[in-house]
Amino acid sequence: MTEQILSDFEESVESLTLIPSDGGVFEVTVDGELIFSKKKLGRHANYEEIREAIQARLNR
């Protein structure tokens, strides 16, 4: 998914940080705003919903 994000948002991404964690936590934040949380939803994201959430956040 990281490669897809970098490819799709090449012009917008200044940095991307992966933070390993335990317990199946998967969260995506953009500029400090949480846009996806596996823990809150109880399921993993598909790439399309992550891409749409990033795009929506960037279009603000």
Rosetta blueprint (number, residue, H / E / L):
1 M L
2 T H
3 E H
4 Q H
5 I H
6 L H
7 S H
8 D H
9 F L
10 E L
11 E L
12 S L
13 V L
14 E L
15 S L
16 L L
17 T L
18 L L
19 I L
20 P L
21 S L
22 D L
23 G L
24 G L
25 V L
26 F L
27 E E
28 V E
29 T E
30 V E
31 D L
32 G L
33 E E
34 L E
35 I E
36 F E
37 S E
38 K H
39 K H
40 K H
41 L H
42 G L
43 R L
44 H L
45 A L
46 N L
47 Y H
48 E H
49 E H
50 I H
51 R H
52 E H
53 A H
54 I H
55 Q H
56 A H
57 R H
58 L H
59 N L
60 R L
